[in-house]
Amino acid sequence: MNNKINNYLIINYFKVLLNTVLVSFCLGLILNLFEEVEFFKNSDESLFIPVVLTLSYIPNLIFINLMPFIIFISGMLFFISIKNNNELLTLKVFGYSNAKIIALIGIISFLWGLIILTVINPITSDMVKYYEKTKSNYSKDTDHLVTINRNGVWIKEVKDNNLYIINADRLEANNLIDLSINVISKDNILKKRIESKKANITLNNWEVKKPKIFNFDAEGNIDIQESMSMEFVSFYNVEKLNNLFKNLDTISFIELLTEHENLVVRGYEKTTISEKINSFFALPFFLSLMTVLAAIFTINNRNSNNINYLMIAVLTCAVIYYMKDLSVALGKSDRISPEISVWIPIIIIGLINSVGLLQINEK
C-alpha cells in the first residue's frame, strides 16, 4: 500500500512539474524569440535561424538557471492540489504525516537535481555552445573575434587595412604567455611576425616583453629585430578576455570536474571555475529546499485563495533571486569567498525550513 501511495504522489508531482516546465519553456521561447528576431532584422535570414537559436538557448535557462524557482512554483501547485482535494486528510489515515509527504517530495526534487547535472546539463551545455558559435557567425563585429580551444587563445583583429592573427598558449594573470602576432596585408601576404614569451595586456596598449620581430619584404627576405619591449595596441585587454572566459555555460558539470586543471591552464579563472562547480553541487540541495519551502508556505497557510498563493510565490522567488544575486556579488567583490557565496542562500533557506518544519510537524 505504501508503495502505491508513494508512486501516486511521485507521479502527480512530476505531472505538475512537467506542466510548469512546459509553460516556462513557452514563455521563454516567446520572449527570447523577439530578441533573436531583432538581432536578425537587418539580415536576409528566414525565421528558421532565430527559432533554432532560441531552442538552443532556452533549455539551459530553464533547467539550470530557473529550475529552483520552477520547482518552488511546482511544489506550491502540487501541495495546493492535495490540500484542496482533502487528500492530506486521506493520507494521514494511511499513516502519512505532513513531514513524511514533504520529505518524499523533497527527496524526489533532490534526485531530479542529480538527473539534471548528469544527464540534462551535458546536452544543454552543447546547445549553448552551438548557440554562441552560430550567433557569432552572424555577428556584425567580425573584425574582432576571440576563440579559446585546446591550442590556446586565438584573437583576430582588423585595423589599418591589415589582418592581425594573435595566438598565445594561455592567459596567466595579466599576461599572455608564448605570444605570436602575425600581420597579414589585405592581399593575404604575411608582412610581419612578432614573437614574445610574455605580454602584459592589463591595458589595450599591450606591453610586449623582449619581442623578436620578423619583417618580410616582397622579395622574400627576412629582417629580424629584437628589443627589450614594444607596445601593441589591441581591441582587447585582460578584463575583456576574462569576461569572455567567465561564461561557463558551454561547459558541462562533468567537464568542469574532469577538465578543471586544463581549463585553468587555458586561461579560465580558477575562482570562477570553483564557483561554478559549487553552484552545480548546490543545485540538488537548492531544489530540495525550495520544495520544502513551498510546502511550508502552502500547508501552514489556511487561506484557500489561489491568487494569494500566486502572490506569495512571485514575491518569494523575487526575494530569493535577489538574495542569491547579492551573495554572488559579495563573492565577486572578494568580501566573502566565491565558493561560500554560492552556499549562503541555501543555508539561509535551510534555517527557514527548519523552523517551518517544526510548525508543520506539530500539525
N, C-alpha and C positions, 0 to 999 in steps of 0.2 A: 504493500500500500504506500509506504514512504517513497519508494522509487517512482511510483506513478504520480504522486503529488509533486515530487522534485522535477520530474520530466514535464509535468503540466506547467509549473512555474517557469522553468527554463525556456520552454518553447514560447510561452506567451511573452516573456521578457524579450526574447530575440525578435519576435514579431514586431513589438513596439520599437525596438532598436533599429530594425531594418527600415521600418516606415520613416523614422526620424532621419536616418541617414539618407534615404531617397529624397525626402523633402529638402534637406540641407544641400544635397547634390544638385537638385533642380534650381534652387535659389542661387547657389554659387555659379552654376552654368550660365544662368541668365545674366547675372551681374558681371561676370568676367568676360562673357562674350561681347558685351558692349565695349569693354576696354580693348579687346583684341580687334574688333571691327574698327574702332577709332585709330588703332595703330596702322591698319592696312588701308585706310580710307583713300590715300593718295596713290595706291598701287593698283595694278591690274589683276590682282589675285581674286579668285572667287571666294565665296563664303566658306568653302571647304577648309581652307587653311586656318582661319580663325576658330572654326569649330574643333578641328583636330588639336590645335594648341590649347584650347580651353579644356578639352577632355584629357589632355596630358597634364595639365596643371592642377585641376580641381581635386583629384584623388589624394594627393599629398596634403593639400589644405584640409580636407575633410578628415582623413584617417590619422594624421599626425598632429596638426595644429589645433583643430577644433574638436577632436574626439572627446576630450574631458567635458566640454560643455554639451555636446550631443548626448553623452552618457548621462549627464545630470538631468537634462530635459526628458530623456527616455525613462530614467528612473522615476521621475515625478509622475509621468503619464502612466507608467506601469502600476505604481502604488496607488494612484488615484483610482485606476480601474478596479483593482481588487478591493479597495476601500469602499467605493460607491456601490459595488455589487455585493457587498456584505460577505465577500469571500474571506476576509480576515477572521470573522467570527467562525466560519466553517473550518478554516484551517486550524484554529485554536482547539476545536473539538477533537481534531486528529493529533493533537499534541504539538502543533507548530506555534511557538511563541513569536512575537514580533522580532525579537533578536535573532531567532533561528532563520526566519524568512530573509531578513536583511543580510545575514551572514552568507546565505546561499547565493543571493543575487550579487553580493559584493565579491564573492569568490569567482563567480562567472565573469564579472567585469574584469577581474584581475587576469583570468585566463584569456579573455578576449584581448587584453593588452599584450600578452605574450604572443598571441597569434599575429597581431599587427606587427610586432617587432621582427618576428622570424619569417613570416610568410608574405604579408602585405607590403611592408616597408621596402624590401628589395625591388618590388615591382614599381612602387610609386617613385622611388629614387631614380630608376631608369627612365621613367616617364618625364620626370623633371629635367633630367639630363637631355632627353630628346627635345623637350620644350625650349630649353635655353639654347641648344645648338641650332635648332630650326629657326628660332626667332632672331638669333644673331646673324643668320644668313640674309635676313631681310632688313637688318638694321641699316639706317642711313649713315651711321657713323662708322663706315667701313675703313676709314683712314686710320683708325686706332683700334686695334684688336689685340686681345691677350688670350693665350692658350696655356693651360697648365696640364702637363702629362708626364709620363714616365721619363721623357727626355729632358725634363726641366721646365723652365719658364720661357715662353716664346712671346715676343711682342712685335707687332707690325705697326709702323708709323709712316705716313706720307707727309713730307714737308719739303719746301724749296725744290719742287719737281723731282725729288729723289725718294726712293723707297728704302726704308730702314728696316732691316730684319735683325732683331735683337734676340739673342739666346743666352741664357745663364743656367748653370747647373742647379742652382737653388737660391732661395731668398733666405738670408740669415741675418736676423735683427734688422738693421737698416741698410744692409749691403746685399748686392747681387754678387754671387760667387762664380768664378770662371766665366767671365762675361766675354761675349763676342758680338760685335756690331758690324753688319755688312751694309754698305751703302751702294745701292743699285740705281743707275740712271733710268730715265723714262724710256730709254731704248733697250732696257734689260741688260745693261753692261755693268759688270762689277767695277766700281770706281775705287772703293776703299774698304779696308777691313781693319777693325780695331779690336785688339785682344787685351784682356786685363784679368788678373787674378781676383780683383775686388773693385767694386764701385759703390760709393755711398750715394744712396738715392733718397735721402731724407727730404730733399727739395727737388723741384723739377729740374734744376741745374745740377745734374749728377757730377760728382767728383770721382773721376776715373783714376785709380791709383796705378802708377807705373805702366802706362799703356804702351803697347807696341803697335805702331800704325803702318799698315801696308798700303801704299799708293800704287795703283795700276794705271799705266798710260795706254794710249791707243795701240802702241806697238807691242804691248805685252810685257814691257819692262816693269820691274817692281822696285819701288823706293821704300826702304824700311827706316822708320824713325822711332826713337824711344825718348821718353821724358819721365819726370817724376810724377806728374799728374796733368790731367787735362779736364776741361769742362764739356759736358754733353747735355744739351737742352732736350728734354723729353716731355711728352704729354703726361707721363706717369711719374708718380713718386711712391714712396713706401706706403703712405696712407691709402692711396687709390688701389694699390696692389693688395694690401691687406683686406680692404673692403671686398675685393673680388674673392679672396681666399675664404672669407667668413661664411659664404653661402655653402653650407654643408648638406643642403637638401638633396644634392645629386649623389651623395654617398650614403649607402645604407648602414644600418646599425651593425650588421655583421662585418662589413668592410671597415668600418671605423675601428672595430676591435682587432681585426686581423692585419690591417694595413696602417695601424697607428704610427709606428716609427717611420714608415716610408712617407706618410703624409707630412710629418714634421720636417723630414729631410727635404721634401719638395717645396716647403715654404709655408705650410699651414701653421697658424699659431697654435702652440701646444695648449694654452689655456682655453682657446676656442674649441678645440677638439675635445678636451676633457669636459668642458661644459656641455657639449652636445651629447657625449656619451652618457653623462649623468642624467641629462634630460630624457634620454631613451630609457635608461634604467628606471627612472622615476615614473614613466608613463603608466605601467600596470598598477602601481600604487595610487597614482593620481586618479585613474579611472575607478578603482575600487572605492576610494574615499569619497569621490563625487557621487557615487551610487548611494553610499551610506548617508551622505548629507541630504540627498534628495528624499530618502526615506524618512529622515528626521523631520524635515520640513512638512512632509505630507501626512505622516501618521500622527504627529503631535498637533497638527492643525485641525481644529474642529470645524472650521468654516468650509463648506462644500462648494463655494463659488469658484468655478474654474478660472474666471478672469483674475481673481486674486492669486491663484496658483501661478498663472502665467506671469503676472507682475513680479511675484516673488522670484520666479525662475530667471527672468530677464535681469532683475536687479542683482541677484546673487552672482550670475555669470559675469556681469559687468564689474562687480567688486573683486571677484577672484581674478579676473583677467588683468585689472589694473594693479592688483596686489602682486601678481606674478610678474608683470612688466616692471614694476618698481623694484622688485627683488633682483631681477636680471640687470637692471640699470645700475643698482648698487654694486653688483658684481663686476660689471664692466668698468666702473669708476674706481675699482680696487679698494673700496671701503669694506667689502667683505670678499671672501673667496668666491670666484665664479661657480665653483662646484657646490658650495654651500648655498649660494643664491638660488639654485635650482630646487633645493630641498626645503627651504624656509616656508614657501606657501603650503607644501604638503604637510609639514609639521604643524602649522597653524590649523589647517583643516582637520588634521587628526585630533588635535586637542579639542576643537569644537565638537567633533563627532563623539569623542569620549564622554563629554557632558551630556550630549543629546541622547546617546545610547542608554545612559543611566536612567534618564526620564522615561524612555520608551520601555525599558525592561521592567519598570515599576508598574506599567500598564498591563 
